[in-house]
């Protein structure tokens, strides 16, 4: 995750602004699964995405709570 931490350091972001976890999902965000708006700009529906991925988000926070809090350099 070093490549994600370096821009945060260069931009002098605060600790809570650093990327600390990333999860890749195979399922695309689509209008059919309710995660995209039906506009040409294809915006993500944030509340729906939060609910849809609630378990994944909870697992990421659980893993973070037991890991080293310092950013990987």
PQR file of N, CA, C, O and H, with PARSE charges and radii, in Angstrom:
ATOM      1  N   UNK A   1       0.823  -1.198   0.000 -0.4000 1.5000
ATOM      2  CA  UNK A   1       0.000   0.000   0.000 -0.0000 2.0000
ATOM      3  C   UNK A   1       0.864   1.258   0.000  0.5500 1.7000
ATOM      4  O   UNK A   1       0.342   2.367   0.112 -0.5500 1.4000
ATOM      5  N   UNK A   2       2.154   1.098  -0.122 -0.4000 1.5000
ATOM      6  CA  UNK A   2       3.048   2.238  -0.138 -0.0000 2.0000
ATOM      7  C   UNK A   2       2.671   3.248  -1.210  0.5500 1.7000
ATOM      8  O   UNK A   2       2.720   4.454  -0.968 -0.5500 1.4000
ATOM      9  H   UNK A   2       2.578   0.197  -0.213  0.4000 1.0000
ATOM     10  N   UNK A   3       2.298   2.771  -2.389 -0.4000 1.5000
ATOM     11  CA  UNK A   3       1.959   3.681  -3.488 -0.0000 2.0000
ATOM     12  C   UNK A   3       0.715   4.508  -3.165  0.5500 1.7000
ATOM     13  O   UNK A   3       0.514   5.559  -3.773 -0.5500 1.4000
ATOM     14  H   UNK A   3       2.259   1.791  -2.585  0.4000 1.0000
ATOM     15  N   UNK A   4      -0.124   4.067  -2.229 -0.4000 1.5000
ATOM     16  CA  UNK A   4      -1.282   4.846  -1.814 -0.0000 2.0000
ATOM     17  C   UNK A   4      -0.937   5.820  -0.689  0.5500 1.7000
ATOM     18  O   UNK A   4      -1.596   6.849  -0.541 -0.5500 1.4000
ATOM     19  H   UNK A   4       0.039   3.213  -1.735  0.4000 1.0000
ATOM     20  N   UNK A   5       0.076   5.509   0.094 -0.4000 1.5000
ATOM     21  CA  UNK A   5       0.468   6.372   1.211 -0.0000 2.0000
ATOM     22  C   UNK A   5       1.296   7.563   0.765  0.5500 1.7000
ATOM     23  O   UNK A   5       1.180   8.642   1.345 -0.5500 1.4000
ATOM     24  H   UNK A   5       0.610   4.672  -0.026  0.4000 1.0000
ATOM     25  N   UNK A   6       2.120   7.391  -0.243 -0.4000 1.5000
ATOM     26  CA  UNK A   6       3.025   8.470  -0.653 -0.0000 2.0000
ATOM     27  C   UNK A   6       2.293   9.759  -1.045  0.5500 1.7000
ATOM     28  O   UNK A   6       2.709  10.828  -0.598 -0.5500 1.4000
ATOM     29  H   UNK A   6       2.213   6.514  -0.715  0.4000 1.0000
ATOM     30  N   UNK A   7       1.230   9.720  -1.852 -0.4000 1.5000
ATOM     31  CA  UNK A   7       0.538  10.981  -2.153 -0.0000 2.0000
ATOM     32  C   UNK A   7      -0.014  11.654  -0.898  0.5500 1.7000
ATOM     33  O   UNK A   7      -0.033  12.883  -0.815 -0.5500 1.4000
ATOM     34  H   UNK A   7       0.892   8.852  -2.215  0.4000 1.0000
ATOM     35  N   UNK A   8      -0.458  10.871   0.072 -0.4000 1.5000
ATOM     36  CA  UNK A   8      -0.984  11.426   1.318 -0.0000 2.0000
ATOM     37  C   UNK A   8       0.114  12.140   2.091  0.5500 1.7000
ATOM     38  O   UNK A   8      -0.123  13.187   2.693 -0.5500 1.4000
ATOM     39  H   UNK A   8      -0.442   9.873   0.005  0.4000 1.0000
ATOM     40  N   UNK A   9       1.310  11.575   2.073 -0.4000 1.5000
ATOM     41  CA  UNK A   9       2.441  12.196   2.760 -0.0000 2.0000
ATOM     42  C   UNK A   9       2.847  13.474   2.036  0.5500 1.7000
ATOM     43  O   UNK A   9       3.055  14.510   2.669 -0.5500 1.4000
ATOM     44  H   UNK A   9       1.502  10.724   1.584  0.4000 1.0000
ATOM     45  N   UNK A  10       2.958  13.404   0.727 -0.4000 1.5000
ATOM     46  CA  UNK A  10       3.351  14.573  -0.067 -0.0000 2.0000
ATOM     47  C   UNK A  10       2.349  15.716   0.121  0.5500 1.7000
ATOM     48  O   UNK A  10       2.739  16.879   0.222 -0.5500 1.4000
ATOM     49  H   UNK A  10       2.789  12.563   0.213  0.4000 1.0000
ATOM     50  N   UNK A  11       1.066  15.381   0.167 -0.4000 1.5000
ATOM     51  CA  UNK A  11       0.028  16.401   0.332 -0.0000 2.0000
ATOM     52  C   UNK A  11      -0.174  16.810   1.784  0.5500 1.7000
ATOM     53  O   UNK A  11      -1.020  17.653   2.084 -0.5500 1.4000
ATOM     54  H   UNK A  11       0.749  14.436   0.085  0.4000 1.0000
ATOM     55  N   UNK A  12       0.604  16.212   2.686 -0.4000 1.5000
ATOM     56  CA  UNK A  12       0.555  16.503   4.117 -0.0000 2.0000
ATOM     57  C   UNK A  12      -0.845  16.317   4.694  0.5500 1.7000
ATOM     58  O   UNK A  12      -1.347  17.148   5.450 -0.5500 1.4000
ATOM     59  H   UNK A  12       1.291  15.527   2.442  0.4000 1.0000
ATOM     60  N   UNK A  13      -1.458  15.191   4.308 -0.4000 1.5000
ATOM     61  CA  UNK A  13      -2.779  14.877   4.839 -0.0000 2.0000
ATOM     62  C   UNK A  13      -2.647  14.384   6.267  0.5500 1.7000
ATOM     63  O   UNK A  13      -1.591  13.903   6.677 -0.5500 1.4000
ATOM     64  H   UNK A  13      -1.050  14.516   3.693  0.4000 1.0000
ATOM     65  N   UNK A  14      -3.731  14.509   7.022 -0.4000 1.5000
ATOM     66  CA  UNK A  14      -3.750  14.016   8.395 -0.0000 2.0000
ATOM     67  C   UNK A  14      -3.998  12.512   8.379  0.5500 1.7000
ATOM     68  O   UNK A  14      -4.491  11.974   7.388 -0.5500 1.4000
ATOM     69  H   UNK A  14      -4.590  14.901   6.690  0.4000 1.0000
ATOM     70  N   UNK A  15      -3.663  11.843   9.455 -0.4000 1.5000
ATOM     71  CA  UNK A  15      -3.720  10.389   9.532 -0.0000 2.0000
ATOM     72  C   UNK A  15      -5.035   9.779   9.102  0.5500 1.7000
ATOM     73  O   UNK A  15      -5.049   8.751   8.424 -0.5500 1.4000
ATOM     74  H   UNK A  15      -3.262  12.280  10.260  0.4000 1.0000
ATOM     75  N   UNK A  16      -6.156  10.404   9.489 -0.4000 1.5000
ATOM     76  CA  UNK A  16      -7.456   9.838   9.135 -0.0000 2.0000
ATOM     77  C   UNK A  16      -7.782  10.009   7.657  0.5500 1.7000
ATOM     78  O   UNK A  16      -8.748   9.422   7.170 -0.5500 1.4000
ATOM     79  H   UNK A  16      -6.144  11.239  10.040  0.4000 1.0000
ATOM     80  N   UNK A  17      -6.997  10.799   6.938 -0.4000 1.5000
ATOM     81  CA  UNK A  17      -7.222  11.001   5.505 -0.0000 2.0000
ATOM     82  C   UNK A  17      -6.433  10.009   4.638  0.5500 1.7000
ATOM     83  O   UNK A  17      -6.628   9.959   3.424 -0.5500 1.4000
ATOM     84  H   UNK A  17      -6.212  11.276   7.333  0.4000 1.0000
ATOM     85  N   UNK A  18      -5.548   9.226   5.255 -0.4000 1.5000
ATOM     86  CA  UNK A  18      -4.759   8.232   4.526 -0.0000 2.0000
ATOM     87  C   UNK A  18      -5.642   7.053   4.130  0.5500 1.7000
ATOM     88  O   UNK A  18      -6.566   6.695   4.860 -0.5500 1.4000
ATOM     89  H   UNK A  18      -5.389   9.267   6.241  0.4000 1.0000
ATOM     90  N   UNK A  19      -5.361   6.453   2.983 -0.4000 1.5000
ATOM     91  CA  UNK A  19      -6.010   5.210   2.583 -0.0000 2.0000
ATOM     92  C   UNK A  19      -5.381   4.104   3.421  0.5500 1.7000
ATOM     93  O   UNK A  19      -4.165   3.913   3.404 -0.5500 1.4000
ATOM     94  H   UNK A  19      -4.610   6.744   2.391  0.4000 1.0000
ATOM     95  N   UNK A  20      -6.213   3.384   4.146 -0.4000 1.5000
ATOM     96  CA  UNK A  20      -5.690   2.345   5.017 -0.0000 2.0000
ATOM     97  C   UNK A  20      -6.111   0.950   4.606  0.5500 1.7000
ATOM     98  O   UNK A  20      -5.516  -0.032   5.050 -0.5500 1.4000
ATOM     99  H   UNK A  20      -7.201   3.538   4.160  0.4000 1.0000
ATOM    100  N   UNK A  21      -7.126   0.846   3.767 -0.4000 1.5000
ATOM    101  CA  UNK A  21      -7.590  -0.465   3.311 -0.0000 2.0000
ATOM    102  C   UNK A  21      -8.275  -0.307   1.961  0.5500 1.7000
ATOM    103  O   UNK A  21      -8.909   0.709   1.674 -0.5500 1.4000
ATOM    104  H   UNK A  21      -7.609   1.644   3.406  0.4000 1.0000
ATOM    105  N   UNK A  22      -8.129  -1.336   1.148 -0.4000 1.5000
ATOM    106  CA  UNK A  22      -8.771  -1.371  -0.164 -0.0000 2.0000
ATOM    107  C   UNK A  22      -9.334  -2.763  -0.361  0.5500 1.7000
ATOM    108  O   UNK A  22      -8.669  -3.758  -0.073 -0.5500 1.4000
ATOM    109  H   UNK A  22      -7.614  -2.161   1.381  0.4000 1.0000
ATOM    110  N   UNK A  23     -10.554  -2.831  -0.849 -0.4000 1.5000
ATOM    111  CA  UNK A  23     -11.161  -4.114  -1.182 -0.0000 2.0000
ATOM    112  C   UNK A  23     -11.611  -4.058  -2.633  0.5500 1.7000
ATOM    113  O   UNK A  23     -12.305  -3.127  -3.041 -0.5500 1.4000
ATOM    114  H   UNK A  23     -11.095  -2.023  -1.083  0.4000 1.0000
ATOM    115  N   UNK A  24     -11.223  -5.034  -3.391 -0.4000 1.5000
ATOM    116  CA  UNK A  24     -11.645  -5.123  -4.785 -0.0000 2.0000
ATOM    117  C   UNK A  24     -12.821  -6.076  -4.877  0.5500 1.7000
ATOM    118  O   UNK A  24     -12.794  -7.168  -4.310 -0.5500 1.4000
ATOM    119  H   UNK A  24     -10.660  -5.791  -3.059  0.4000 1.0000
ATOM    120  N   UNK A  25     -13.854  -5.658  -5.594 -0.4000 1.5000
ATOM    121  CA  UNK A  25     -15.028  -6.513  -5.788 -0.0000 2.0000
ATOM    122  C   UNK A  25     -15.147  -6.836  -7.271  0.5500 1.7000
ATOM    123  O   UNK A  25     -14.846  -6.007  -8.130 -0.5500 1.4000
ATOM    124  H   UNK A  25     -13.877  -4.771  -6.055  0.4000 1.0000
ATOM    125  N   UNK A  26     -15.582  -8.034  -7.549 -0.4000 1.5000
ATOM    126  CA  UNK A  26     -15.699  -8.468  -8.944 -0.0000 2.0000
ATOM    127  C   UNK A  26     -16.966  -7.956  -9.617  0.5500 1.7000
ATOM    128  O   UNK A  26     -16.993  -7.749 -10.830 -0.5500 1.4000
ATOM    129  H   UNK A  26     -15.827  -8.708  -6.851  0.4000 1.0000
ATOM    130  N   UNK A  27     -18.005  -7.755  -8.828 -0.4000 1.5000
ATOM    131  CA  UNK A  27     -19.280  -7.325  -9.400 -0.0000 2.0000
ATOM    132  C   UNK A  27     -19.221  -5.852  -9.796  0.5500 1.7000
ATOM    133  O   UNK A  27     -18.861  -5.011  -8.972 -0.5500 1.4000
ATOM    134  H   UNK A  27     -17.982  -7.923  -7.843  0.4000 1.0000
ATOM    135  N   UNK A  28     -19.562  -5.528 -11.027 -0.4000 1.5000
ATOM    136  CA  UNK A  28     -19.531  -4.123 -11.448 -0.0000 2.0000
ATOM    137  C   UNK A  28     -20.679  -3.322 -10.836  0.5500 1.7000
ATOM    138  O   UNK A  28     -21.724  -3.873 -10.488 -0.5500 1.4000
ATOM    139  H   UNK A  28     -19.854  -6.212 -11.696  0.4000 1.0000
ATOM    140  N   UNK A  29     -20.468  -2.033 -10.714 -0.4000 1.5000
ATOM    141  CA  UNK A  29     -21.526  -1.133 -10.272 -0.0000 2.0000
ATOM    142  C   UNK A  29     -22.401  -0.866 -11.487  0.5500 1.7000
ATOM    143  O   UNK A  29     -21.915  -0.365 -12.501 -0.5500 1.4000
ATOM    144  H   UNK A  29     -19.619  -1.586 -10.996  0.4000 1.0000
ATOM    145  N   UNK A  30     -23.690  -1.196 -11.394 -0.4000 1.5000
ATOM    146  CA  UNK A  30     -24.606  -1.021 -12.523 -0.0000 2.0000
ATOM    147  C   UNK A  30     -25.915  -0.411 -12.048  0.5500 1.7000
ATOM    148  O   UNK A  30     -26.188  -0.346 -10.849 -0.5500 1.4000
ATOM    149  H   UNK A  30     -24.084  -1.603 -10.570  0.4000 1.0000
ATOM    150  N   UNK A  31     -26.717   0.034 -13.004 -0.4000 1.5000
ATOM    151  CA  UNK A  31     -28.062   0.513 -12.673 -0.0000 2.0000
ATOM    152  C   UNK A  31     -28.931  -0.658 -12.237  0.5500 1.7000
ATOM    153  O   UNK A  31     -29.818  -0.499 -11.398 -0.5500 1.4000
ATOM    154  H   UNK A  31     -26.495  -0.018 -13.977  0.4000 1.0000
ATOM    155  N   UNK A  32     -28.679  -1.830 -12.801 -0.4000 1.5000
ATOM    156  CA  UNK A  32     -29.488  -3.005 -12.487 -0.0000 2.0000
ATOM    157  C   UNK A  32     -29.351  -3.435 -11.027  0.5500 1.7000
ATOM    158  O   UNK A  32     -30.330  -3.866 -10.418 -0.5500 1.4000
ATOM    159  H   UNK A  32     -27.959  -1.959 -13.482  0.4000 1.0000
ATOM    160  N   UNK A  33     -28.151  -3.324 -10.458 -0.4000 1.5000
ATOM    161  CA  UNK A  33     -28.000  -3.696  -9.052 -0.0000 2.0000
ATOM    162  C   UNK A  33     -28.205  -2.508  -8.112  0.5500 1.7000
ATOM    163  O   UNK A  33     -27.982  -2.618  -6.907 -0.5500 1.4000
ATOM    164  H   UNK A  33     -27.355  -2.973 -10.952  0.4000 1.0000
ATOM    165  N   UNK A  34     -28.635  -1.356  -8.679 -0.4000 1.5000
ATOM    166  CA  UNK A  34     -29.012  -0.198  -7.875 -0.0000 2.0000
ATOM    167  C   UNK A  34     -27.868   0.654  -7.378  0.5500 1.7000
ATOM    168  O   UNK A  34     -28.074   1.514  -6.521 -0.5500 1.4000
ATOM    169  H   UNK A  34     -28.816  -1.267  -9.658  0.4000 1.0000
ATOM    170  N   UNK A  35     -26.660   0.440  -7.892 -0.4000 1.5000
ATOM    171  CA  UNK A  35     -25.505   1.184  -7.399 -0.0000 2.0000
ATOM    172  C   UNK A  35     -25.141   2.398  -8.246  0.5500 1.7000
ATOM    173  O   UNK A  35     -24.343   3.229  -7.811 -0.5500 1.4000
ATOM    174  H   UNK A  35     -26.493  -0.259  -8.587  0.4000 1.0000
ATOM    175  N   UNK A  36     -25.707   2.518  -9.442 -0.4000 1.5000
ATOM    176  CA  UNK A  36     -25.450   3.678 -10.296 -0.0000 2.0000
ATOM    177  C   UNK A  36     -26.744   4.419 -10.598  0.5500 1.7000
ATOM    178  O   UNK A  36     -27.814   3.819 -10.691 -0.5500 1.4000
ATOM    179  H   UNK A  36     -26.355   1.843  -9.795  0.4000 1.0000
ATOM    180  N   UNK A  37     -26.627   5.737 -10.751 -0.4000 1.5000
ATOM    181  CA  UNK A  37     -27.781   6.540 -11.143 -0.0000 2.0000
ATOM    182  C   UNK A  37     -28.039   6.353 -12.632  0.5500 1.7000
ATOM    183  O   UNK A  37     -27.119   6.019 -13.378 -0.5500 1.4000
ATOM    184  H   UNK A  37     -25.758   6.225 -10.675  0.4000 1.0000
ATOM    185  N   UNK A  38     -29.261   6.559 -13.073 -0.4000 1.5000
ATOM    186  CA  UNK A  38     -29.576   6.388 -14.500 -0.0000 2.0000
ATOM    187  C   UNK A  38     -29.249   7.635 -15.335  0.5500 1.7000
ATOM    188  O   UNK A  38     -30.048   8.041 -16.178 -0.5500 1.4000
ATOM    189  H   UNK A  38     -30.009   6.830 -12.467  0.4000 1.0000
ATOM    190  N   UNK A  39     -28.089   8.236 -15.104 -0.4000 1.5000
ATOM    191  CA  UNK A  39     -27.675   9.417 -15.873 -0.0000 2.0000
ATOM    192  C   UNK A  39     -26.492   9.053 -16.746  0.5500 1.7000
ATOM    193  O   UNK A  39     -25.890   7.992 -16.580 -0.5500 1.4000
ATOM    194  H   UNK A  39     -27.439   7.906 -14.418  0.4000 1.0000
ATOM    195  N   UNK A  40     -26.164   9.923 -17.663 -0.4000 1.5000
ATOM    196  CA  UNK A  40     -25.038   9.669 -18.554 -0.0000 2.0000
ATOM    197  C   UNK A  40     -23.701   9.740 -17.831  0.5500 1.7000
ATOM    198  O   UNK A  40     -22.717   9.170 -18.302 -0.5500 1.4000
ATOM    199  H   UNK A  40     -26.653  10.785 -17.798  0.4000 1.0000
ATOM    200  N   UNK A  41     -23.647  10.428 -16.699 -0.4000 1.5000
ATOM    201  CA  UNK A  41     -22.377  10.516 -15.983 -0.0000 2.0000
ATOM    202  C   UNK A  41     -22.135   9.319 -15.073  0.5500 1.7000
ATOM    203  O   UNK A  41     -21.047   9.189 -14.510 -0.5500 1.4000
ATOM    204  H   UNK A  41     -24.446  10.891 -16.316  0.4000 1.0000
ATOM    205  N   UNK A  42     -23.107   8.455 -14.919 -0.4000 1.5000
ATOM    206  CA  UNK A  42     -22.977   7.206 -14.158 -0.0000 2.0000
ATOM    207  C   UNK A  42     -22.439   7.433 -12.753  0.5500 1.7000
ATOM    208  O   UNK A  42     -21.392   6.895 -12.391 -0.5500 1.4000
ATOM    209  H   UNK A  42     -23.990   8.561 -15.375  0.4000 1.0000
ATOM    210  N   UNK A  43     -23.145   8.220 -11.970 -0.4000 1.5000
ATOM    211  CA  UNK A  43     -22.740   8.496 -10.599 -0.0000 2.0000
ATOM    212  C   UNK A  43     -23.111   7.340  -9.680  0.5500 1.7000
ATOM    213  O   UNK A  43     -24.133   6.678  -9.866 -0.5500 1.4000
ATOM    214  H   UNK A  43     -23.995   8.656 -12.264  0.4000 1.0000
ATOM    215  N   UNK A  44     -22.263   7.112  -8.689 -0.4000 1.5000
ATOM    216  CA  UNK A  44     -22.526   6.062  -7.700 -0.0000 2.0000
ATOM    217  C   UNK A  44     -23.560   6.569  -6.702  0.5500 1.7000
ATOM    218  O   UNK A  44     -23.486   7.707  -6.239 -0.5500 1.4000
ATOM    219  H   UNK A  44     -21.433   7.649  -8.538  0.4000 1.0000
ATOM    220  N   UNK A  45     -24.513   5.722  -6.379 -0.4000 1.5000
ATOM    221  CA  UNK A  45     -25.489   6.017  -5.337 -0.0000 2.0000
ATOM    222  C   UNK A  45     -24.846   5.630  -4.012  0.5500 1.7000
ATOM    223  O   UNK A  45     -24.861   4.459  -3.632 -0.5500 1.4000
ATOM    224  H   UNK A  45     -24.574   4.797  -6.755  0.4000 1.0000
ATOM    225  N   UNK A  46     -24.286   6.602  -3.313 -0.4000 1.5000
ATOM    226  CA  UNK A  46     -23.497   6.323  -2.116 -0.0000 2.0000
ATOM    227  C   UNK A  46     -24.282   5.616  -1.009  0.5500 1.7000
ATOM    228  O   UNK A  46     -23.775   4.635  -0.466 -0.5500 1.4000
ATOM    229  H   UNK A  46     -24.275   7.553  -3.622  0.4000 1.0000
ATOM    230  N   UNK A  47     -25.479   6.054  -0.646 -0.4000 1.5000
ATOM    231  CA  UNK A  47     -26.205   5.332   0.415 -0.0000 2.0000
ATOM    232  C   UNK A  47     -26.481   3.875   0.048  0.5500 1.7000
ATOM    233  O   UNK A  47     -26.368   2.985   0.891 -0.5500 1.4000
ATOM    234  H   UNK A  47     -25.891   6.851  -1.087  0.4000 1.0000
ATOM    235  N   UNK A  48     -26.845   3.637  -1.215 -0.4000 1.5000
ATOM    236  CA  UNK A  48     -27.111   2.274  -1.660 -0.0000 2.0000
ATOM    237  C   UNK A  48     -25.821   1.444  -1.667  0.5500 1.7000
ATOM    238  O   UNK A  48     -25.834   0.273  -1.286 -0.5500 1.4000
ATOM    239  H   UNK A  48     -26.937   4.360  -1.900  0.4000 1.0000
ATOM    240  N   UNK A  49     -24.722   2.044  -2.094 -0.4000 1.5000
ATOM    241  CA  UNK A  49     -23.444   1.331  -2.101 -0.0000 2.0000
ATOM    242  C   UNK A  49     -23.005   1.007  -0.679  0.5500 1.7000
ATOM    243  O   UNK A  49     -22.482  -0.077  -0.422 -0.5500 1.4000
ATOM    244  H   UNK A  49     -24.712   2.995  -2.403  0.4000 1.0000
ATOM    245  N   UNK A  50     -23.211   1.931   0.234 -0.4000 1.5000
ATOM    246  CA  UNK A  50     -22.860   1.688   1.639 -0.0000 2.0000
ATOM    247  C   UNK A  50     -23.655   0.510   2.197  0.5500 1.7000
ATOM    248  O   UNK A  50     -23.106  -0.348   2.889 -0.5500 1.4000
ATOM    249  H   UNK A  50     -23.636   2.812   0.025  0.4000 1.0000
ATOM    250  N   UNK A  51     -24.930   0.477   1.897 -0.4000 1.5000
ATOM    251  CA  UNK A  51     -25.774  -0.618   2.375 -0.0000 2.0000
ATOM    252  C   UNK A  51     -25.402  -1.932   1.680  0.5500 1.7000
ATOM    253  O   UNK A  51     -25.317  -2.974   2.329 -0.5500 1.4000
ATOM    254  H   UNK A  51     -25.376   1.174   1.335  0.4000 1.0000
ATOM    255  N   UNK A  52     -25.185  -1.886   0.388 -0.4000 1.5000
ATOM    256  CA  UNK A  52     -24.869  -3.066  -0.414 -0.0000 2.0000
ATOM    257  C   UNK A  52     -23.569  -3.733   0.061  0.5500 1.7000
ATOM    258  O   UNK A  52     -23.462  -4.959   0.094 -0.5500 1.4000
ATOM    259  H   UNK A  52     -25.254  -1.040  -0.140  0.4000 1.0000
ATOM    260  N   UNK A  53     -22.594  -2.903   0.423 -0.4000 1.5000
ATOM    261  CA  UNK A  53     -21.287  -3.408   0.842 -0.0000 2.0000
ATOM    262  C   UNK A  53     -21.071  -3.304   2.356  0.5500 1.7000
ATOM    263  O   UNK A  53     -19.927  -3.277   2.810 -0.5500 1.4000
ATOM    264  H   UNK A  53     -22.682  -1.907   0.395  0.4000 1.0000
ATOM    265  N   UNK A  54     -22.129  -3.248   3.127 -0.4000 1.5000
ATOM    266  CA  UNK A  54     -22.024  -3.082   4.582 -0.0000 2.0000
ATOM    267  C   UNK A  54     -21.154  -4.156   5.226  0.5500 1.7000
ATOM    268  O   UNK A  54     -20.334  -3.847   6.091 -0.5500 1.4000
ATOM    269  H   UNK A  54     -23.058  -3.270   2.759  0.4000 1.0000
ATOM    270  N   UNK A  55     -21.319  -5.407   4.819 -0.4000 1.5000
ATOM    271  CA  UNK A  55     -20.525  -6.487   5.414 -0.0000 2.0000
ATOM    272  C   UNK A  55     -19.044  -6.336   5.072  0.5500 1.7000
ATOM    273  O   UNK A  55     -18.186  -6.533   5.933 -0.5500 1.4000
ATOM    274  H   UNK A  55     -21.984  -5.658   4.117  0.4000 1.0000
ATOM    275  N   UNK A  56     -18.744  -5.992   3.834 -0.4000 1.5000
ATOM    276  CA  UNK A  56     -17.353  -5.816   3.406 -0.0000 2.0000
ATOM    277  C   UNK A  56     -16.721  -4.650   4.163  0.5500 1.7000
ATOM    278  O   UNK A  56     -15.578  -4.745   4.610 -0.5500 1.4000
ATOM    279  H   UNK A  56     -19.441  -5.832   3.135  0.4000 1.0000
ATOM    280  N   UNK A  57     -17.456  -3.560   4.308 -0.4000 1.5000
ATOM    281  CA  UNK A  57     -16.955  -2.389   5.028 -0.0000 2.0000
ATOM    282  C   UNK A  57     -16.700  -2.745   6.488  0.5500 1.7000
ATOM    283  O   UNK A  57     -15.668  -2.366   7.042 -0.5500 1.4000
ATOM    284  H   UNK A  57     -18.385  -3.483   3.945  0.4000 1.0000
ATOM    285  N   UNK A  58     -17.618  -3.463   7.116 -0.4000 1.5000
ATOM    286  CA  UNK A  58     -17.445  -3.877   8.511 -0.0000 2.0000
ATOM    287  C   UNK A  58     -16.218  -4.755   8.684  0.5500 1.7000
ATOM    288  O   UNK A  58     -15.475  -4.599   9.653 -0.5500 1.4000
ATOM    289  H   UNK A  58     -18.456  -3.771   6.666  0.4000 1.0000
ATOM    290  N   UNK A  59     -15.999  -5.677   7.754 -0.4000 1.5000
ATOM    291  CA  UNK A  59     -14.830  -6.550   7.810 -0.0000 2.0000
ATOM    292  C   UNK A  59     -13.529  -5.751   7.681  0.5500 1.7000
ATOM    293  O   UNK A  59     -12.550  -6.044   8.367 -0.5500 1.4000
ATOM    294  H   UNK A  59     -16.603  -5.804   6.967  0.4000 1.0000
ATOM    295  N   UNK A  60     -13.517  -4.745   6.803 -0.4000 1.5000
ATOM    296  CA  UNK A  60     -12.321  -3.917   6.649 -0.0000 2.0000
ATOM    297  C   UNK A  60     -12.005  -3.181   7.947  0.5500 1.7000
ATOM    298  O   UNK A  60     -10.852  -3.151   8.375 -0.5500 1.4000
ATOM    299  H   UNK A  60     -14.312  -4.506   6.246  0.4000 1.0000
ATOM    300  N   UNK A  61     -13.028  -2.581   8.582 -0.4000 1.5000
ATOM    301  CA  UNK A  61     -12.801  -1.876   9.839 -0.0000 2.0000
ATOM    302  C   UNK A  61     -12.370  -2.826  10.944  0.5500 1.7000
ATOM    303  O   UNK A  61     -11.547  -2.458  11.781 -0.5500 1.4000
ATOM    304  H   UNK A  61     -13.966  -2.606   8.234  0.4000 1.0000
ATOM    305  N   UNK A  62     -12.908  -4.037  10.964 -0.4000 1.5000
ATOM    306  CA  UNK A  62     -12.510  -5.021  11.963 -0.0000 2.0000
ATOM    307  C   UNK A  62     -11.040  -5.398  11.789  0.5500 1.7000
ATOM    308  O   UNK A  62     -10.305  -5.502  12.771 -0.5500 1.4000
ATOM    309  H   UNK A  62     -13.577  -4.336  10.284  0.4000 1.0000
ATOM    310  N   UNK A  63     -10.615  -5.600  10.554 -0.4000 1.5000
ATOM    311  CA  UNK A  63      -9.212  -5.917  10.291 -0.0000 2.0000
ATOM    312  C   UNK A  63      -8.304  -4.747  10.653  0.5500 1.7000
ATOM    313  O   UNK A  63      -7.212  -4.949  11.184 -0.5500 1.4000
ATOM    314  H   UNK A  63     -11.212  -5.515   9.756  0.4000 1.0000
ATOM    315  N   UNK A  64      -8.747  -3.533  10.371 -0.4000 1.5000
ATOM    316  CA  UNK A  64      -7.946  -2.356  10.702 -0.0000 2.0000
ATOM    317  C   UNK A  64      -7.792  -2.183  12.204  0.5500 1.7000
ATOM    318  O   UNK A  64      -6.752  -1.722  12.674 -0.5500 1.4000
ATOM    319  H   UNK A  64      -9.634  -3.369   9.939  0.4000 1.0000
ATOM    320  N   UNK A  65      -8.822  -2.550  12.959 -0.4000 1.5000
ATOM    321  CA  UNK A  65      -8.766  -2.354  14.407 -0.0000 2.0000
ATOM    322  C   UNK A  65      -7.741  -3.265  15.071  0.5500 1.7000
ATOM    323  O   UNK A  65      -7.319  -3.010  16.199 -0.5500 1.4000
ATOM    324  H   UNK A  65      -9.666  -2.925  12.577  0.4000 1.0000
ATOM    325  N   UNK A  66      -7.337  -4.331  14.372 -0.4000 1.5000
ATOM    326  CA  UNK A  66      -6.348  -5.260  14.931 -0.0000 2.0000
ATOM    327  C   UNK A  66      -4.987  -5.131  14.258  0.5500 1.7000
ATOM    328  O   UNK A  66      -4.077  -5.903  14.559 -0.5500 1.4000
ATOM    329  H   UNK A  66      -7.679  -4.539  13.456  0.4000 1.0000
ATOM    330  N   UNK A  67      -4.833  -4.170  13.356 -0.4000 1.5000
ATOM    331  CA  UNK A  67      -3.570  -4.015  12.631 -0.0000 2.0000
ATOM    332  C   UNK A  67      -2.814  -2.799  13.116  0.5500 1.7000
ATOM    333  O   UNK A  67      -3.313  -2.031  13.937 -0.5500 1.4000
ATOM    334  H   UNK A  67      -5.573  -3.542  13.112  0.4000 1.0000
ATOM    335  N   UNK A  68      -1.596  -2.626  12.600 -0.4000 1.5000
ATOM    336  CA  UNK A  68      -0.748  -1.479  12.925 -0.0000 2.0000
ATOM    337  C   UNK A  68      -1.406  -0.211  12.385  0.5500 1.7000
ATOM    338  O   UNK A  68      -1.686  -0.131  11.188 -0.5500 1.4000
ATOM    339  H   UNK A  68      -1.190  -3.251  11.933  0.4000 1.0000
ATOM    340  N   UNK A  69      -1.661   0.788  13.247 -0.4000 1.5000
ATOM    341  CA  UNK A  69      -2.350   2.010  12.792 -0.0000 2.0000
ATOM    342  C   UNK A  69      -1.501   2.947  11.952  0.5500 1.7000
ATOM    343  O   UNK A  69      -2.041   3.855  11.320 -0.5500 1.4000
ATOM    344  H   UNK A  69      -1.434   0.723  14.219  0.4000 1.0000
ATOM    345  N   UNK A  70      -0.193   2.755  11.924 -0.4000 1.5000
ATOM    346  CA  UNK A  70       0.651   3.672  11.159 -0.0000 2.0000
ATOM    347  C   UNK A  70       0.589   3.344   9.674  0.5500 1.7000
ATOM    348  O   UNK A  70       0.465   2.177   9.303 -0.5500 1.4000
ATOM    349  H   UNK A  70       0.245   2.017  12.437  0.4000 1.0000
ATOM    350  N   UNK A  71       0.674   4.367   8.817 -0.4000 1.5000
ATOM    351  CA  UNK A  71       0.650   4.107   7.373 -0.0000 2.0000
ATOM    352  C   UNK A  71       1.875   3.337   6.930  0.5500 1.7000
ATOM    353  O   UNK A  71       2.969   3.522   7.463 -0.5500 1.4000
ATOM    354  H   UNK A  71       0.774   5.315   9.119  0.4000 1.0000
ATOM    355  N   UNK A  72       1.679   2.474   5.951 -0.4000 1.5000
ATOM    356  CA  UNK A  72       2.800   1.690   5.408 -0.0000 2.0000
ATOM    357  C   UNK A  72       3.669   2.590   4.556  0.5500 1.7000
ATOM    358  O   UNK A  72       3.173   3.252   3.644 -0.5500 1.4000
ATOM    359  H   UNK A  72       0.790   2.324   5.519  0.4000 1.0000
ATOM    360  N   UNK A  73       4.937   2.622   4.837 -0.4000 1.5000
ATOM    361  CA  UNK A  73       5.881   3.450   4.059 -0.0000 2.0000
ATOM    362  C   UNK A  73       6.868   2.586   3.353  0.5500 1.7000
ATOM    363  O   UNK A  73       7.741   3.094   2.649 -0.5500 1.4000
ATOM    364  H   UNK A  73       5.340   2.085   5.578  0.4000 1.0000
TER
END
